[in-house]
Amino acid sequence: MAAAGLQPGGGLGDATIAFLARRVSVSVASSDRANRPCVGRALGARASADGARLTVLVDGRANAALVAAVAETGRLAVVISEPSTHRSIQVKGDTAVVATPTADEAALPAHHTDLFVAELVGIGFTEPFVRTVCAHDPADLVALHLRPGAVFDQTPGPNAGAPLSTRVPP
C-alpha cells in the first residue's frame, strides 16, 4: 500500500503525488497578517519527485491579494479535488514562497486544463465553459512553492478533516 499524506520525515506520499496527476480541481487559500482570508483557483499543481515540494501555479493578476498574503505570511492551503467523485485532499503549510515560474512550470496550466476539461465534460459541463474558467495570460503566471506541513482527507464523509499520514484515502 502506497503512502498517502506525509512521508516519515516530511514530503508528500506516493498516493497524494499520484492524485495530483489526475483530472483534478485545485483551489488555494491563504490569509494576510491580519488573518483576512483570500481564496483562488489554481491553474495546475505538481509535487517534486520526492514529495518535498508542492508547486501551484496561479494567475497572479487575478489572485493578487492571495499572492501578496503568501508573500507576507508564507501560509498556503491547497485543496485538490476530483469533481466526479468529490474525493479531496488538503495540503497546508506555512513555508510557501512566491516565485516566477520556470519554463517547465509555465507549461503546466495547459496540461492541467486539458485534464480538467476531460473531467468536467464527463459530468456535463461544456468544453468552452471550462476553458473560459481556466483562461489566463501566461505573462501573469506566478508559482507558489510549498514544503507540505500537513495533509488532510477532505472528501465529504466521516473521515473529512482527518490527517493523512500513511493511510490511503478511500
Backbone as a printed PyTorch tensor [residue, N CA C, xyz], in Angstrom:
tensor([[[  0.8460,  -1.1720,   0.0000],
         [  0.0000,   0.0000,   0.0000],
         [  0.8950,   1.2410,   0.0000]],

        [[  0.6680,   2.1260,  -0.9640],
         [  1.4830,   3.3320,  -1.0660],
         [  1.1110,   4.3210,   0.0300]],

        [[  2.0790,   5.0970,   0.4320],
         [  1.8340,   6.1000,   1.4650],
         [  0.9700,   7.2120,   0.9010]],

        [[  0.0980,   7.7410,   1.7290],
         [ -0.7470,   8.8650,   1.3260],
         [ -0.0900,  10.1330,   1.8230]],

        [[ -0.7550,  10.9340,   2.6080],
         [ -0.3400,  12.1930,   3.1920],
         [  1.1320,  12.4990,   3.2110]],

        [[  1.6980,  12.6280,   4.3820],
         [  3.1070,  12.9660,   4.5380],
         [  3.9340,  11.7160,   4.7560]],

        [[  5.0970,  11.6930,   4.1470],
         [  6.0370,  10.6010,   4.3810],
         [  6.7120,  10.8310,   5.7300]],

        [[  7.2210,   9.7690,   6.3500],
         [  8.0070,   9.9830,   7.5660],
         [  9.1560,  10.9430,   7.2510]],

        [[  9.3370,  11.9460,   8.0750],
         [ 10.3830,  12.9270,   7.8460],
         [  9.9670,  14.0540,   6.9030]],

        [[  8.7260,  14.0330,   6.4290],
         [  8.2300,  15.1210,   5.5900],
         [  8.1120,  14.7380,   4.1330]],

        [[  7.3870,  15.5240,   3.4070],
         [  7.1730,  15.2890,   1.9830],
         [  5.8770,  14.5410,   1.7300]],

        [[  5.2650,  14.8290,   0.5980],
         [  4.0230,  14.1760,   0.2300],
         [  4.2680,  12.7110,  -0.0960]],

        [[  3.3140,  11.8660,   0.2800],
         [  3.3980,  10.4470,  -0.0140],
         [  3.0270,  10.1380,  -1.4530]],

        [[  3.3000,   8.9220,  -1.8650],
         [  3.0740,   8.4940,  -3.2440],
         [  1.6260,   8.6490,  -3.6890]],

        [[  0.6730,   8.3060,  -2.8240],
         [ -0.7420,   8.3760,  -3.2160],
         [ -1.1760,   9.8220,  -3.4530]],

        [[ -0.6880,  10.7470,  -2.6520],
         [ -1.0210,  12.1600,  -2.8490],
         [ -0.3850,  12.6780,  -4.1380]],

        [[  0.8510,  12.3010,  -4.3920],
         [  1.5210,  12.7100,  -5.6350],
         [  0.7590,  12.1680,  -6.8400]],

        [[  0.3350,  10.9220,  -6.7840],
         [ -0.4340,  10.3280,  -7.8860],
         [ -1.7770,  11.0330,  -8.0580]],

        [[ -2.4100,  11.3890,  -6.9500],
         [ -3.7040,  12.0750,  -7.0230],
         [ -3.5680,  13.4200,  -7.7350]],

        [[ -2.4710,  14.1290,  -7.5150],
         [ -2.2330,  15.4120,  -8.1790],
         [ -2.1960,  15.2750,  -9.6970]],

        [[ -1.8200,  14.1170, -10.1950],
         [ -1.7010,  13.9050, -11.6370],
         [ -3.0330,  13.5570, -12.2850]],

        [[ -4.0820,  13.3940, -11.4860],
         [ -5.3980,  13.0450, -12.0170],
         [ -6.1030,  14.2910, -12.5430]],

        [[ -7.3220,  14.1040, -12.9900],
         [ -8.1380,  15.2070, -13.5300],
         [ -8.7900,  15.9250, -12.3560]],

        [[ -8.0670,  16.8570, -11.7630],
         [ -8.4970,  17.4720, -10.5110],
         [ -8.6800,  18.9800, -10.6290]],

        [[ -9.4370,  19.4890,  -9.6750],
         [ -9.5910,  20.9170,  -9.4550],
         [ -8.6180,  21.2880,  -8.3400]],

        [[ -7.9790,  22.4330,  -8.4610],
         [ -7.0310,  22.8650,  -7.4300],
         [ -7.4210,  24.2680,  -6.9690]],

        [[ -7.7100,  24.3810,  -5.6900],
         [ -8.0260,  25.6770,  -5.0840],
         [ -6.9490,  26.0120,  -4.0720]],

        [[ -6.7160,  27.2870,  -3.8710],
         [ -5.6920,  27.7410,  -2.9380],
         [ -6.2770,  28.7890,  -2.0010]],

        [[ -5.7250,  28.8470,  -0.8090],
         [ -6.1760,  29.8450,   0.1620],
         [ -4.9990,  30.2640,   1.0280]],

        [[ -5.1060,  31.4640,   1.5360],
         [ -4.1140,  31.9870,   2.4680],
         [ -4.8130,  33.0330,   3.3240]],

        [[ -4.0410,  33.6760,   4.1620],
         [ -4.5490,  34.8150,   4.9250],
         [ -3.3860,  35.7580,   5.1690]],

        [[ -3.7130,  37.0390,   5.2660],
         [ -2.6610,  38.0250,   5.4870],
         [ -2.3340,  38.1190,   6.9760]],

        [[ -1.4710,  39.0390,   7.3330],
         [ -1.0620,  39.1680,   8.7470],
         [ -2.2190,  39.5000,   9.6760]],

        [[ -3.2580,  40.1340,   9.1360],
         [ -4.4470,  40.4530,   9.9360],
         [ -5.4500,  39.2950,   9.9200]],

        [[ -5.0360,  38.1490,   9.3700],
         [ -5.8630,  36.9390,   9.2500],
         [ -7.0780,  37.1170,   8.3610]],

        [[ -7.0200,  38.0680,   7.4220],
         [ -8.0740,  38.1940,   6.4210],
         [ -7.8520,  37.1120,   5.3720]],

        [[ -8.8640,  36.2770,   5.1430],
         [ -8.6860,  35.1660,   4.2050],
         [ -8.7600,  35.6100,   2.7440]],

        [[ -8.1030,  34.8570,   1.8900],
         [ -8.2340,  35.0300,   0.4480],
         [ -8.1550,  33.6460,  -0.1990]],

        [[ -8.9730,  33.4670,  -1.2110],
         [ -9.1090,  32.1700,  -1.8650],
         [ -8.9890,  32.3730,  -3.3670]],

        [[ -8.4280,  31.3910,  -4.0540],
         [ -8.3150,  31.4810,  -5.5020],
         [ -8.3200,  30.1140,  -6.1500]],

        [[ -8.3640,  30.1270,  -7.4550],
         [ -8.3170,  28.9020,  -8.2610],
         [ -6.9140,  28.7870,  -8.8330]],

        [[ -6.3290,  27.6120,  -8.6620],
         [ -5.0110,  27.3640,  -9.2430],
         [ -5.1890,  26.8630, -10.6720]],

        [[ -4.1610,  27.0420, -11.4600],
         [ -4.1670,  26.6120, -12.8560],
         [ -3.3930,  25.3160, -13.0500]],

        [[ -2.9160,  24.7560, -11.9610],
         [ -2.1820,  23.4960, -12.0040],
         [ -1.3390,  23.3390, -10.7630]],

        [[ -0.9960,  22.1050, -10.4770],
         [ -0.1560,  21.8090,  -9.3230],
         [  0.6070,  20.5240,  -9.5820]],

        [[  1.7750,  20.4410,  -8.9880],
         [  2.5240,  19.1910,  -9.0470],
         [  3.5020,  19.1510,  -7.8790]],

        [[  3.8620,  17.9380,  -7.5300],
         [  4.8260,  17.7290,  -6.4580],
         [  6.1700,  17.3600,  -7.0620]],

        [[  7.2190,  17.6740,  -6.3380],
         [  8.5400,  17.2030,  -6.7490],
         [  8.5520,  15.6810,  -6.6320]],

        [[  9.4640,  15.0340,  -7.3030],
         [  9.5210,  13.5630,  -7.3200],
         [  9.6290,  12.9810,  -5.9140]],

        [[ 10.3150,  13.6760,  -5.0200],
         [ 10.4710,  13.1730,  -3.6480],
         [  9.3530,  13.6460,  -2.7170]],

        [[  8.4180,  14.4450,  -3.2490],
         [  7.2940,  14.9270,  -2.4520],
         [  7.6410,  16.0360,  -1.4850]],

        [[  8.8720,  16.5250,  -1.5150],
         [  9.2980,  17.5430,  -0.5550],
         [  8.7580,  18.9310,  -0.8720]],

        [[  8.3050,  19.1380,  -2.1250],
         [  7.8190,  20.4590,  -2.5040],
         [  6.5830,  20.3200,  -3.3900]],

        [[  5.5920,  21.1260,  -3.0890],
         [  4.3880,  21.2340,  -3.9010],
         [  4.4440,  22.5850,  -4.5960]],

        [[  4.2750,  22.5800,  -5.9060],
         [  4.2590,  23.8070,  -6.6900],
         [  2.8600,  24.0050,  -7.2420]],

        [[  2.3230,  25.1950,  -7.0430],
         [  0.9940,  25.5490,  -7.5250],
         [  1.1500,  26.7810,  -8.4110]],

        [[  0.5020,  26.7580,  -9.5760],
         [  0.5340,  27.8930, -10.4890],
         [ -0.7890,  28.6440, -10.4010]],

        [[ -0.7160,  29.9490, -10.2570],
         [ -1.9090,  30.7850, -10.2030],
         [ -1.7470,  31.9640, -11.1490]],

        [[ -2.8710,  32.5540, -11.5110],
         [ -2.8800,  33.8020, -12.2600],
         [ -2.6170,  34.9020, -11.2360]],

        [[ -1.4350,  35.4720, -11.2770],
         [ -1.0320,  36.4540, -10.2750],
         [ -1.8510,  37.7260, -10.2920]],

        [[ -2.3350,  38.1140, -11.4600],
         [ -3.1610,  39.3230, -11.5330],
         [ -4.5350,  39.0600, -10.9260]],

        [[ -5.1500,  37.9440, -11.2820],
         [ -6.4790,  37.6130, -10.7610],
         [ -6.4430,  37.2640,  -9.2780]],

        [[ -5.2910,  36.8250,  -8.8040],
         [ -5.1440,  36.4020,  -7.4070],
         [ -4.1210,  37.2620,  -6.6680]],

        [[ -4.1190,  38.5680,  -6.9620],
         [ -3.1130,  39.4650,  -6.3950],
         [ -3.1380,  39.4740,  -4.8730]],

        [[ -4.3210,  39.4850,  -4.2560],
         [ -4.3990,  39.5030,  -2.7880],
         [ -3.8530,  38.2090,  -2.2010]],

        [[ -4.1500,  37.1000,  -2.8310],
         [ -3.6460,  35.8130,  -2.3450],
         [ -2.1240,  35.7560,  -2.4680]],

        [[ -1.5960,  36.1630,  -3.6030],
         [ -0.1400,  36.1550,  -3.8000],
         [  0.5330,  37.0580,  -2.7680]],

        [[ -0.0500,  38.2270,  -2.5260],
         [  0.5150,  39.1420,  -1.5190],
         [  0.4690,  38.5210,  -0.1310]],

        [[ -0.6290,  37.8320,   0.1970],
         [ -0.7380,  37.1890,   1.5200],
         [  0.2950,  36.0850,   1.6810]],

        [[  0.4950,  35.2870,   0.6520],
         [  1.5040,  34.2210,   0.7210],
         [  2.8860,  34.8330,   0.8840]],

        [[  3.1850,  35.8810,   0.1170],
         [  4.4890,  36.5400,   0.2340],
         [  4.7020,  37.1130,   1.6320]],

        [[  3.6360,  37.5890,   2.2360],
         [  3.7040,  38.2320,   3.5530],
         [  3.8160,  37.2150,   4.6960]],

        [[  3.0820,  36.1070,   4.5880],
         [  2.9800,  35.1790,   5.7260],
         [  3.5710,  33.7980,   5.4940]],

        [[  3.7080,  33.3970,   4.2400],
         [  4.1620,  32.0330,   3.9350],
         [  3.0760,  30.9850,   4.0880]],

        [[  1.8840,  31.3980,   4.5080],
         [  0.7890,  30.4370,   4.7160],
         [  0.1190,  30.1050,   3.3850]],

        [[ -0.1300,  28.7990,   3.1900],
         [ -0.8230,  28.3630,   1.9920],
         [ -1.5400,  27.0530,   2.2760]],

        [[ -2.7900,  26.9850,   1.8430],
         [ -3.5650,  25.7440,   1.8660],
         [ -3.9610,  25.4460,   0.4280]],

        [[ -3.7840,  24.2040,   0.0300],
         [ -4.0980,  23.7710,  -1.3280],
         [ -5.0880,  22.6250,  -1.2280]],

        [[ -6.2430,  22.7660,  -1.8800],
         [ -7.2430,  21.7030,  -1.8920],
         [ -7.2910,  21.1260,  -3.2940]],

        [[ -7.0480,  19.8280,  -3.3710],
         [ -7.0660,  19.1000,  -4.6290],
         [ -8.3070,  18.2230,  -4.5970]],

        [[ -9.1930,  18.3970,  -5.5800],
         [-10.4710,  17.6900,  -5.5660],
         [-10.7840,  17.1280,  -6.9470]],

        [[-11.2900,  15.9140,  -6.9600],
         [-11.7360,  15.2830,  -8.2010],
         [-13.2490,  15.4920,  -8.2890]],

        [[-13.7080,  16.3910,  -9.1670],
         [-15.1290,  16.7380,  -9.1890],
         [-16.0890,  15.5620,  -9.3680]],

        [[-15.7470,  14.5800, -10.1740],
         [-16.6780,  13.4800, -10.4320],
         [-16.8940,  12.5680,  -9.2360]],

        [[-15.9540,  12.5760,  -8.2930],
         [-16.0760,  11.7070,  -7.1130],
         [-16.1380,  12.5000,  -5.8080]],

        [[-15.7810,  13.7500,  -5.8410],
         [-15.6520,  14.6320,  -4.6730],
         [-14.4990,  14.2240,  -3.7610]],

        [[-13.6890,  13.2710,  -4.1870],
         [-12.5060,  12.9100,  -3.4010],
         [-11.6200,  14.1480,  -3.3210]],

        [[-11.2000,  14.5030,  -2.1050],
         [-10.4560,  15.7400,  -1.9030],
         [ -9.3680,  15.5590,  -0.8590]],

        [[ -8.2590,  16.2510,  -1.0980],
         [ -7.1270,  16.2560,  -0.1720],
         [ -6.7130,  17.7070,   0.0290]],

        [[ -6.3700,  18.0600,   1.2520],
         [ -5.8780,  19.4070,   1.5520],
         [ -4.4350,  19.3100,   2.0330]],

        [[ -3.5830,  20.1540,   1.4660],
         [ -2.1790,  20.2410,   1.8600],
         [ -1.9810,  21.6380,   2.4300]],

        [[ -1.3880,  21.7110,   3.6200],
         [ -1.1870,  23.0070,   4.2660],
         [  0.2650,  23.1700,   4.6890]],

        [[  0.6630,  24.4160,   4.7970],
         [  1.9930,  24.7120,   5.3050],
         [  2.1480,  26.1990,   5.5150]],

        [[  3.2300,  26.5590,   6.1810],
         [  3.4870,  27.9770,   6.4510],
         [  4.8680,  28.3970,   5.9600]],

        [[  5.3500,  27.6890,   4.9320],
         [  6.6730,  27.9880,   4.3770],
         [  6.6040,  28.3230,   2.8860]],

        [[  5.4400,  28.7170,   2.3900],
         [  5.2860,  28.9760,   0.9580],
         [  6.0590,  30.2200,   0.5400]],

        [[  6.5680,  30.1570,  -0.6720],
         [  7.2560,  31.3020,  -1.2670],
         [  6.6690,  31.5660,  -2.6500]],

        [[  6.7280,  32.8130,  -3.0450],
         [  6.2400,  33.2550,  -4.3520],
         [  7.4350,  33.3340,  -5.2900]],

        [[  7.2570,  32.8150,  -6.5190],
         [  8.3690,  32.8170,  -7.4700],
         [  7.8520,  32.9980,  -8.8880]],

        [[  8.7560,  33.3940,  -9.7510],
         [  8.4750,  33.4100, -11.1760],
         [  8.5700,  31.9640, -11.6570]],

        [[  7.5790,  31.4850, -12.4010],
         [  7.6370,  30.0860, -12.8360],
         [  8.7630,  29.8310, -13.8370]],

        [[  9.3370,  28.6400, -13.7390],
         [ 10.2960,  28.2060, -14.7480],
         [  9.5210,  27.9210, -16.0370]],

        [[ 10.2120,  27.7330, -17.1360],
         [  9.5490,  27.4030, -18.4020],
         [  8.7660,  26.0980, -18.2600]],

        [[  9.3280,  25.1300, -17.5570],
         [  8.6500,  23.8520, -17.3400],
         [  7.3740,  24.0420, -16.5200]],

        [[  7.4530,  24.8650, -15.4780],
         [  6.2760,  25.1450, -14.6520],
         [  5.2210,  25.9150, -15.4400]],

        [[  5.6560,  26.8440, -16.2850],
         [  4.7240,  27.6500, -17.0690],
         [  3.9280,  26.8090, -18.0670]],

        [[  4.4240,  25.6230, -18.4060],
         [  3.7110,  24.7210, -19.3220],
         [  2.6410,  23.9070, -18.5970]],

        [[  2.6880,  23.8540, -17.2900],
         [  1.7580,  23.0320, -16.5110],
         [  0.2840,  23.4170, -16.6940]],

        [[ -0.1020,  24.6940, -16.7260],
         [ -1.5280,  25.0200, -16.8620],
         [ -2.1900,  24.4420, -18.1150]],

        [[ -1.4860,  24.3780, -19.2340],
         [ -2.0940,  23.8240, -20.4550],
         [ -2.4470,  22.3560, -20.2540]],

        [[ -1.5380,  21.5950, -19.6830],
         [ -1.7870,  20.1720, -19.4150],
         [ -2.9190,  20.0130, -18.3950]],

        [[ -2.8640,  20.7900, -17.3230],
         [ -3.8910,  20.7220, -16.2880],
         [ -5.2710,  21.0650, -16.8780]],

        [[ -5.3260,  22.0930, -17.7100],
         [ -6.6040,  22.4890, -18.3110],
         [ -7.1720,  21.3630, -19.1630]],

        [[ -6.3340,  20.7110, -19.9530],
         [ -6.8220,  19.5970, -20.7790],
         [ -7.4100,  18.4860, -19.9110]],

        [[ -6.7450,  18.1530, -18.8150],
         [ -7.2690,  17.1220, -17.9040],
         [ -8.5600,  17.5870, -17.2430]],

        [[ -8.6040,  18.8380, -16.8280],
         [ -9.7750,  19.3880, -16.1500],
         [-10.9700,  19.4380, -17.1070]],

        [[-10.7230,  19.7900, -18.3680],
         [-11.7830,  19.7740, -19.3780],
         [-12.3610,  18.3690, -19.4820]],

        [[-11.5100,  17.3550, -19.5990],
         [-11.9860,  15.9720, -19.7150],
         [-12.8220,  15.5700, -18.5050]],

        [[-12.4050,  15.9890, -17.3170],
         [-13.1430,  15.6590, -16.0940],
         [-14.5140,  16.3200, -16.0770]],

        [[-14.5650,  17.6060, -16.3490],
         [-15.8320,  18.3250, -16.2370],
         [-16.7800,  18.0660, -17.3950]],

        [[-16.2570,  17.8400, -18.5910],
         [-17.1280,  17.4720, -19.7100],
         [-17.8080,  16.1360, -19.3930]],

        [[-17.0810,  15.2460, -18.7230],
         [-17.6380,  13.9490, -18.3480],
         [-18.7910,  14.0320, -17.3640]],

        [[-18.9390,  15.1750, -16.6910],
         [-20.0580,  15.3160, -15.7450],
         [-21.0380,  16.4050, -16.1880]],

        [[-20.9530,  16.7920, -17.4740],
         [-21.9940,  17.6470, -18.0350],
         [-21.6510,  19.0830, -18.3540]],

        [[-20.4590,  19.5490, -18.0520],
         [-20.0840,  20.9160, -18.4030],
         [-19.5960,  20.9480, -19.8470]],

        [[-19.6490,  22.1090, -20.4740],
         [-19.1660,  22.2120, -21.8480],
         [-17.6830,  22.5790, -21.8570]],

        [[-17.0050,  22.1380, -22.8970],
         [-15.5800,  22.4480, -23.0150],
         [-15.3220,  23.9560, -23.0690]],

        [[-16.0950,  24.7310, -23.8550],
         [-15.8360,  26.1810, -23.8650],
         [-15.9730,  26.8210, -22.4750]],

        [[-16.9380,  26.3630, -21.6820],
         [-17.1120,  26.9030, -20.3360],
         [-15.8680,  26.6320, -19.4910]],

        [[-15.4020,  25.3870, -19.5020],
         [-14.2470,  25.0230, -18.6640],
         [-13.0080,  25.7780, -19.1240]],

        [[-12.8140,  25.8810, -20.4160],
         [-11.6300,  26.6120, -20.9140],
         [-11.7060,  28.0950, -20.5450]],

        [[-12.9040,  28.6530, -20.5000],
         [-13.0580,  30.0470, -20.0690],
         [-12.7010,  30.1930, -18.5950]],

        [[-13.1390,  29.2520, -17.7690],
         [-12.8090,  29.2840, -16.3350],
         [-11.2910,  29.2200, -16.1360]],

        [[-10.6080,  28.4730, -16.9910],
         [ -9.1580,  28.2760, -16.8450],
         [ -8.3290,  29.2800, -17.6480]],

        [[ -8.9820,  30.2010, -18.3450],
         [ -8.2510,  31.1570, -19.1820],
         [ -7.3690,  32.0680, -18.3310]],

        [[ -6.2170,  32.3810, -18.8680],
         [ -5.2720,  33.2620, -18.1700],
         [ -4.2620,  33.7810, -19.1810]],

        [[ -3.5820,  34.8310, -18.8050],
         [ -2.4840,  35.3520, -19.6150],
         [ -1.2140,  34.7060, -19.0730]],

        [[ -0.4850,  33.9540, -19.8870],
         [  0.7380,  33.3000, -19.3980],
         [  1.7200,  34.2690, -18.7490]],

        [[  1.7010,  35.5270, -19.1400],
         [  2.6030,  36.5200, -18.5400],
         [  2.2560,  36.8040, -17.0800]],

        [[  1.0340,  36.4490, -16.6680],
         [  0.5960,  36.7020, -15.2950],
         [  0.7990,  35.5140, -14.3610]],

        [[  1.3770,  34.4200, -14.8650],
         [  1.5570,  33.2370, -14.0170],
         [  2.5300,  33.4970, -12.8790]],

        [[  2.1740,  32.9580, -11.7260],
         [  3.0160,  33.0100, -10.5320],
         [  3.0930,  31.5980,  -9.9710]],

        [[  4.2770,  31.2070,  -9.5520],
         [  4.4540,  29.9030,  -8.9140],
         [  4.4690,  30.0950,  -7.4010]],

        [[  3.7350,  29.2420,  -6.7080],
         [  3.7620,  29.2070,  -5.2500],
         [  4.3820,  27.8690,  -4.8690]],

        [[  5.4960,  27.9120,  -4.1610],
         [  6.2080,  26.7010,  -3.7550],
         [  5.9970,  26.4860,  -2.2630]],

        [[  5.6150,  25.2790,  -1.9040],
         [  5.2930,  24.9640,  -0.5150],
         [  5.9700,  23.6750,  -0.0770]],

        [[  6.5700,  23.7100,   1.0980],
         [  7.0180,  22.4890,   1.7530],
         [  5.8290,  22.0230,   2.5890]],

        [[  5.1910,  20.9050,   2.2150],
         [  3.9850,  20.4650,   2.9210],
         [  4.2270,  20.2590,   4.4130]],

        [[  3.3320,  20.8270,   5.2160],
         [  3.4280,  20.6710,   6.6600],
         [  2.3980,  19.7090,   7.2130]],

        [[  1.2490,  19.6000,   6.5220],
         [  0.1730,  18.7060,   6.9570],
         [ -0.6900,  18.3830,   5.7530]],

        [[ -1.2590,  17.1800,   5.7750],
         [ -2.1390,  16.7360,   4.6950],
         [ -3.3840,  16.1410,   5.3320]],

        [[ -4.5500,  16.5150,   4.7900],
         [ -5.8220,  16.0760,   5.3560],
         [ -6.7190,  15.4760,   4.2820]],

        [[ -7.4980,  14.4820,   4.6830],
         [ -8.5660,  13.9520,   3.8450],
         [ -9.7110,  14.9570,   3.9360]],

        [[-10.1450,  15.4880,   2.8060],
         [-11.2600,  16.4370,   2.8040],
         [-12.4380,  15.9010,   2.0040]],

        [[-12.4130,  14.6060,   1.6850],
         [-13.5400,  14.0010,   0.9840],
         [-14.7540,  14.0380,   1.8990]],

        [[-15.8930,  14.5110,   1.3980],
         [-17.0860,  14.5250,   2.2570],
         [-17.3670,  13.1390,   2.8310]],

        [[-17.6840,  13.1230,   4.1010],
         [-17.9740,  11.8590,   4.7770],
         [-17.3380,  11.8110,   6.1480]],

        [[-17.3590,  10.6360,   6.7740],
         [-16.9230,  10.5260,   8.1700],
         [-15.4410,  10.7910,   8.3980]],

        [[-14.5960,  10.7060,   7.3710],
         [-13.1610,  10.9560,   7.5560],
         [-12.7430,  12.3700,   7.1800]],

        [[-13.6920,  13.2030,   6.7600],
         [-13.3480,  14.5660,   6.3560],
         [-12.6570,  15.2920,   7.5010]],

        [[-11.5190,  15.8890,   7.1850],
         [-10.7420,  16.6150,   8.1810],
         [ -9.7010,  15.7750,   8.8830]],

        [[ -9.7190,  14.4810,   8.6470],
         [ -8.7440,  13.5980,   9.3060],
         [ -7.3710,  13.7700,   8.6690]],

        [[ -6.3370,  13.8430,   9.5090],
         [ -4.9800,  13.9290,   8.9510],
         [ -4.6380,  12.6560,   8.1810]],

        [[ -3.9210,  12.8460,   7.0870],
         [ -3.3990,  11.7020,   6.3400],
         [ -1.9170,  11.5760,   6.6840]],

        [[ -1.5400,  10.4500,   7.1490],
         [ -0.1090,  10.2260,   7.3700],
         [  0.3250,   9.1720,   6.3830]],

        [[  0.0920,   7.9240,   6.6930],
         [  0.4150,   6.8650,   5.7450],
         [ -0.8380,   6.1180,   5.3410]],

        [[ -2.0100,   6.6360,   5.6990],
         [ -3.2730,   5.9920,   5.3400],
         [ -3.6600,   6.4210,   3.9290]],

        [[ -4.0700,   5.4720,   3.1210],
         [ -4.5390,   5.7830,   1.7730],
         [ -6.0010,   6.1530,   1.8650]],

        [[ -6.3860,   7.3390,   1.3320],
         [ -7.7990,   7.7470,   1.4060],
         [ -8.6750,   6.8240,   0.5790]],

        [[ -9.9850,   6.7810,   0.8680],
         [-10.8970,   5.9010,   0.1210],
         [-10.9770,   6.2860,  -1.3420]]])
